[in-house]
Amino acid sequence: MKPASNIGVVVAVVIISVWLICLSSLFLWDFSWSNPLVYLMILVQMHLYTGLFITAHDAMHGTVSSSATVNRVIGQICTALYAAFPFSRLYKKHHEHHRHVHSELDPDYHEGGFWSWYFQFMKEYLSIWQVLIMALVFNVLKIWIEERNLLLFWVLPSLLSTLQLFYFGTWLPHHGEHLNKHHSRTQRKNHVLAFLSCYFFGYHYEHHNSPGTPWWQLWKLR
């Protein structure tokens, strides 16, 4: 399903820009540990990191732009900024998930408890090359940026974002048994919570039922 317009490009550019502006500002912040805004901004950055990944996910479904090239470019930018992921590899695995959901051929599925599944999920997608690239970038950035700022506003939010994406986008929708064709459940209708939790991807049955619907329109299907 092709998007009717390129409004998805605008949405993607806004998310990338807000992430960059916030991160740049936080890198320069001479903060005090007693300031409650510090901990709020960690959560804000976590949510923006999740937005990067959700944008890349939309690009995998061709819903950011009507141009396949633009989808691929924006998807790669988002996955690179998120954690040096190769977009092509994520694209392949995500479409395997949609084709073989809740089966042994599903790269996102694992028989086990929450933490067992989470670590298997991370192992499936994370490579040693990504770790090395991120370590290199971290040490280069340390030349100009305080290490505590890097750890608090760059490293920690990205790690928390993996938990946010896994919990709301994989664990809650797919664990246990399901009596529908998509082997997925969906969260209770509350659009504010659905956006704050994971950009409406708690409405997960709806996503599997209509993968051509971008995240910013997914709430309409609930």
N, C-alpha and C positions, 0 to 999 in steps of 0.2 A: 504493500500500500504506500503510494507516494504522498508526501505532504502537499497540501493544497497551495502552500506558500512557503517562503523562506523565513517565516517568523521564528522558526527554531534556531536559525543562525543568530538572530538578535538575542534570543534567550541564552544561547551558548556564550556569546560574546559578553553579555552582562555577567554571567556566572564567573567566567574566566577573569574578567576585569575586576570584579569585586574581590575575588580571591587574591589577585595580585596586589591590589591597593591595600587590603587589610594586612596581608602578610608583610608587605614592604613597610607599612607603618609600625607594625608590631616588632619588626626586626630592629627598629630605631628607638623603641620605647625603653626608657630607663625606669622600670617599674619597681614598685615595692611589693614584697610578698604579702603584705597585709591588705593590699588593695583588692577588694572583691571583684573588680572589673577584670583582673588578670584571669580569674577562673571562668568568668563569663566569656571572655574572648577565646579561651581554649575551646569552649563548646561552639562558639560561632565559627571558629576555624574548622572544627570537626565537621560541622554542617556544610561548610563551603567545600571542603574536600569531598564529602559525599556528593555534592552537586557536580563536581568535576567528573566523578565516576558515572553518575547518572546521565550526564551529558554524553559521555563516551558510549554508554549503553544505548542511548537513543540513536547515536551515530551507527552503531552496529545493526540497528533495525532500519536504517535509512530514513529516519524521521527528523533529523536536524535540518536537512536540506533536500531539495529535489535533485541535486547533483551528487552523484556517487563519489566524485573526487572531493567535493567539499565535506561530505560526511566523513570520508577517510582522513582528511587532513585535520579536521576539528577533533575527531576521535583520537588520533595519534597525539595531538597537542595535549588533550585532557589526560590521557593515560601516562604520557611522559611527565607532565607536571605532578600527577598523583603519586607515582612511585616508579618512574622509568619502565612502565609496562610496554611491551610491544603490542600495538593495537591488533595486528593481524592474528596473533596467538589468542588473544582474548575473544576476538570475533569468532574464530573457529570453535573454541570451547563453548562460548555462549549459545551458538546455534545448535551445538550438540545437546546442550541442556534442554533447549526447546523441543528438539526432535525426540529425545529419549528421557523426558522428565520422569524422575522418581524410579529410575531403573539402574542396572549395573553399568549401562553405557552413558549415564548422566554424570559428567565430571563434577557437578555441584552436589551430588547426592552421596551420603555416607550413612551406613548403618551404625549408629552409636549415639552417645549423649551429646550434649551441647558442646563441651570443650573438645571432645574427641573429633566431632564433626568440624568444628572451627579450625583446629590445627590441620586436619586433612584438607580442608578447603584452602587454607593458606599454602600448604605444601603443593597443592595442585597448580596454583597460579604463580607462586613466588619462585624466582630462580636465583642462583648464586650470583649471576651477572647483575641482576637488579640490585642486590645487596651491595655489591662492589661499587656500582655506579653511584648509588645513594651515599655510600661511605665516602667516596671521592668528592662528591659535591658538598657534603657536610664539612669536610676538612678544608676545602677551598673557601667556602663561605665563612668559616671561622676566622679567616684572615681579616675580614671587615666587620663581622657581626659577633656580638657577645654569644658565648656558647649557651648560656641559660636561655636566651631568646630563641636560639635555634631549636633547642630541645623542647621548650614549652610551646612554641607556636608553629613549628615546622614538623618536628618528629612526632611529638605526642598526639596532636590532632589527627595526623594521618593514620596512626595506629588505632586510635579510638574510632576513626571512620570505618576501618575494616570491621570492627565489631558492630557498628551501626548498620552497615550494609549487610553483614552476614545475619544478624539477628532479625532485622525487619524484612530483608529481601530473600533470605534462604531458609533460616531455621523456622521462624514462625509460619511461613506459608507452606513449607514442604515436609516438616517432620510429622511422623505419625501416619495413619492411614486416611485415605480420602475416597469419597464416593463420587467423584466427578472425573471427567475425561482429562483434566489438566493436573490432577493430583495436587491441587493447590487449595488453600483456604484464603480468606480475605479478612481484613480487620473490620471492626465495627465502624459504621459510617460516622466520621467526624473529620471534616476536611482540614481543619486547623492542625489537629494532632497528626493526621496522615501526612501533611506537608512537613511538619517539624520532625517527625520520626524518620521519614526516608523519601521525601519528594513524591508522596502518593504511592510508593511501591508496596505499601502494606495492602493496597488494593490489588493483590497479586493474581487472584483468579482472573480479574479483569484484564491484567496485562497479558497473561497467557492466552486469553480468549481473543485479545485484539492487540497483538504485538506491534502493529503499525500505528498505534496511538501514542503520541509523545507524552512524556511525564506530566507536562503542564496542562494536558487535557484529560488525563487519566481519571481525575475526580468525576468527570461527567458520566463515566460508565458505571459508577458505584450505585 
